[in-house]
């Protein structure tokens, strides 16, 4: 017997990707319900190669009887509906930043801290981390186990899809417009995104950092270790899908390039493509549509004791959001519910 699953925010970039991934991975669902705002109710979304689902209005939906809600409708909507769904008995896997830092809500990357899922019983909510944190932590976990990470310096190169469908359209239309001598009119971004790089993602904080950078620092502490210090600079670039990251790590103990490469190769969800030659590394375009996090350009950082530097890239809509959400649900079922059902 399978589960009753609702996908909240089913018309957004992440919601549509969740439905696609559920179908690809044959998620054990008996019933899948697509939810969105009243504006989209009645429209259809694709589910797998040949099925469609009719969107239901989330504000009128009764969550009773739903086992799992995979939720990415935006922070304010989640703030209202995730607790409502949890109260009705569902476990909500929430993709927004709303609940991530709450102490009784586990924040999970299944390859890194699957054991934290046990805490889903506290609030009925499991939080999915920010996309730029997820890919960095999949790359860092085997290195932390190997040599103990003290400090990380990361600069991101983030695609426009992290900001939604309209932001991707803005990149497309602005790029075309510039060739036709039309002035760039930023709407979703603070400055021109076509042929540019914007060192500003999410809102500014009092210390001069941005909320996106704050998330990378604090989510890393919650998931991997509170002792790891992280300095992050997050930059939006004119790419449609996949975030790139340049990462410098300082370790407790010495770690060779070969040992790092081997540990990363053995880690689930991580692929090392690292040839010191033309094309011997992975770029955002190549990572788009893929499930793994890719690591390239592994080398010593000689400016600190026990330092390494590398490049990391992943599809921000898949591993950075939808795939990680579905994997949390799969792990919840395999590690917790399957056993309960077997013993019932
Ligand atoms: C971006 N990382 O690329 C953001 C998108 O906290 O879940 C995801 C925001 C979040 O703009």
Boltz pocket constraint, residues with backbone or C-beta under 6 A from the ligand:
constraints:
  - pocket:
      binder: B
      contacts: [[A, 95], [A, 96], [A, 97], [A, 128], [A, 129], [A, 130], [A, 131], [A, 132], [A, 158], [A, 159], [A, 161], [A, 162], [A, 163], [A, 201], [A, 212], [A, 215]]
      max_distance: 6.0
